[in-house]
Amino acid sequence: MRYGVLGTGEVGRTLGGRLVELGHEVWLGSRTRENPAAREWAAAAGAGADAGTFAEAAAFGEVVVNAVGGRVALAALEAAGPENLGGKVLVDVSNPLAFEEGELRLSPVESDSVGEQIQRAFPHARVVKSLNTVNCRVMVDPARVPGEHQVFVCGDDEGAKEQVTALLGEFGWPQERVLDLGDIRAARAVEMWLPLWVGLMQKFGHADFNLELRRAR
């Protein structure tokens, strides 16, 4: 399958690299075609990997992955072009996280989410929020964390969620550990997990951890 991954940071490069390893074709997108980080990634990833603008990556991908920061996601997707997103599964792994005056802040929060903002701005895209609750290395290799820990999906399109669940299976997430939280409004809850995630990372000194939920039978 062809994937357009938007974002040349650690998250985008990690997801793109794993997709190439799995045999998919991947374009890594950024603001400019000659982005040094993207070009270096494409050269290292080998056959099946290329890099270009946000618009080129989105046009190439049968599935588009938003791996830019949540605060700039709408601008990046606008640059990608609504015409390149319509009808496609759009996996949003971003979080609206920033440090402002030394304090960790989320915006939007509680009554909105980046996932919802994306779905409103691009109504013909099939937005699925997922993977934003774990470190990018755990995203593509859940075995880094022992136990039966979970990952979440939410979105308005049931078929899109099924397709993303299958992708998560390729990454190593068994279907029974992928929890469907419902429609895209559930993105509010999973995005609000991030301040606690950051606090736990600081306490543990690393990012190889996740939630494991247990239910009474």
C-alpha positions in Angstrom: 0.0 0.0 0.0 1.1 3.6 -0.5 1.3 5.9 2.5 1.9 9.6 2.7 3.4 10.5 6.1 3.2 14.2 6.9 6.0 15.3 9.3 9.8 14.8 9.3 10.2 14.7 13.1 11.0 11.6 15.1 7.4 10.4 14.9 7.0 10.7 11.2 10.4 9.2 10.4 9.8 6.2 12.8 6.3 5.5 11.4 7.5 5.9 7.8 10.6 3.7 8.4 8.5 0.9 9.8 6.0 1.1 7.0 8.8 0.7 4.5 10.2 -2.3 6.4 6.7 -3.9 6.2 6.9 -3.6 2.4 4.8 -0.5 1.9 5.7 2.5 -0.3 6.1 5.8 1.7 6.5 9.4 0.8 7.5 11.6 3.8 6.1 15.1 3.4 7.3 18.4 4.7 6.9 22.1 3.8 9.7 22.0 1.2 10.7 19.4 -1.3 14.3 19.5 -0.3 13.9 19.2 3.4 17.3 17.8 4.6 15.8 15.5 7.3 13.3 14.0 4.8 15.9 13.5 2.1 18.3 11.8 4.6 15.5 9.6 5.8 14.5 8.6 2.3 18.1 7.7 1.4 18.5 5.6 4.6 15.1 3.9 4.3 15.9 2.6 0.8 13.6 1.2 -1.8 10.0 2.2 -1.4 10.9 5.5 0.4 10.8 9.0 -1.1 10.2 12.5 0.2 8.5 15.7 -1.1 6.1 18.4 -0.1 3.0 17.8 2.1 0.9 18.0 -1.1 3.1 15.4 -2.9 3.0 13.0 0.0 -0.7 13.3 0.4 -1.4 12.9 -3.3 0.9 9.8 -3.3 -0.7 8.1 -0.3 -3.7 5.8 -0.4 -3.6 6.4 3.4 -2.3 9.7 4.9 -0.7 9.8 8.3 -0.7 13.2 10.2 2.5 13.1 12.2 3.1 16.8 12.6 2.5 18.6 15.9 -1.1 19.1 16.8 -0.8 22.9 17.0 0.3 23.0 13.3 -1.8 20.1 12.0 -4.5 22.1 10.2 -1.9 24.2 8.5 0.1 21.2 7.3 -3.1 19.5 6.1 -4.2 22.6 4.3 -0.8 22.6 2.5 -1.4 19.0 1.7 -4.6 20.0 -0.1 -8.2 19.0 0.5 -8.2 17.5 -3.0 -5.5 15.0 -1.9 -7.3 14.0 1.3 -10.9 13.4 0.1 -12.1 9.8 0.5 -8.8 8.7 2.1 -8.2 7.3 5.6 -6.4 10.0 7.5 -4.7 8.7 10.6 -4.1 11.5 13.2 -1.3 10.6 15.7 -0.8 14.2 16.8 -1.2 15.9 20.2 -1.9 19.6 20.8 1.0 19.9 23.2 3.3 22.9 23.8 5.4 24.4 26.5 4.4 28.0 27.2 6.3 30.1 29.7 7.7 26.9 31.1 4.3 25.3 31.6 2.9 22.3 29.7 -0.3 23.3 27.8 -2.9 21.6 25.7 -4.9 23.6 23.1 -7.6 22.7 22.3 -8.7 20.8 25.4 -11.9 19.4 27.0 -14.6 20.7 24.6 -12.6 20.1 21.3 -9.7 18.1 20.0 -7.3 18.2 17.1 -8.9 15.1 15.7 -12.3 16.8 15.6 -10.8 20.0 14.1 -9.3 18.0 11.3 -12.6 16.2 10.6 -14.5 19.5 10.5 -11.9 21.2 8.3 -11.7 18.2 5.9 -15.1 16.6 6.0 -14.4 14.3 3.1 -11.4 12.7 4.8 -12.0 9.6 6.9 -10.2 10.7 10.1 -9.1 8.1 12.7 -7.4 9.2 15.9 -4.9 6.6 17.1 -1.4 5.9 18.5 -1.1 9.4 20.1 -1.0 7.8 23.6 2.4 6.1 23.2 5.9 6.9 22.3 6.7 6.5 18.6 8.9 3.5 19.2 6.1 1.8 21.0 3.7 2.7 18.2 5.6 0.5 15.8 6.9 -2.1 18.3 4.5 -2.7 21.2 6.7 -5.6 22.4 9.0 -2.9 23.9 6.5 -2.8 26.7 5.6 -6.1 28.4 2.1 -7.1 29.1 -1.3 -6.8 27.4 -1.3 -3.1 27.1 -3.7 -1.3 24.8 -4.0 1.3 22.0 -7.1 3.2 21.0 -8.9 4.2 17.9 -11.8 6.6 17.4 -13.5 8.1 14.4 -16.8 8.5 12.6 -16.1 6.0 9.8 -16.4 2.4 10.8 -14.6 1.1 7.7 -11.7 3.5 8.3 -11.3 2.3 11.9 -11.2 -1.3 10.6 -8.5 -0.3 8.2 -6.4 1.4 10.8 -6.9 -1.6 13.2 -5.5 -3.8 10.5 -2.5 -1.4 10.1 -2.0 -1.6 13.9 -1.9 -5.3 13.6 1.0 -5.0 11.1 2.8 -3.0 13.7 2.2 -5.8 16.3 -0.9 -4.7 18.1 -3.3 -7.7 18.3 -6.9 -6.8 17.4 -8.1 -7.6 20.9 -5.8 -4.9 22.3 -7.1 -2.2 20.0 -10.0 -0.5 21.8 -12.5 1.4 19.8 -13.7 4.4 21.8 -16.4 5.4 19.3 -16.7 8.5 17.2 -14.1 11.3 16.7 -15.3 13.2 19.8 -13.4 10.6 21.9 -10.2 12.2 20.6 -10.7 14.8 23.4 -10.1 12.1 26.1 -7.0 10.5 24.5 -5.4 13.9 23.8 -5.9 15.0 27.4 -3.9 11.9 28.5 -0.7 13.6 27.4 0.1 15.8 30.4 0.0 12.6 32.6 2.1 10.7 30.0 4.7 13.4 30.1 4.8 13.3 33.9 5.2 9.6 33.9 8.0 9.8 31.4 9.8 12.2 33.6 9.3 10.0 36.6 10.4 6.8 34.8 13.2 8.4 32.9 12.1 6.8 29.6 9.1 6.4 27.3 8.7 2.6 27.2 5.5 2.3 29.1 1.7 2.2 28.3 -1.7 1.6 29.8 -2.9 -1.9 30.5 -6.7 -2.0 31.3 -8.2 -4.9 33.1 -11.9 -5.5 33.3 -13.9 -7.7 35.7 -15.3 -10.7 33.9 
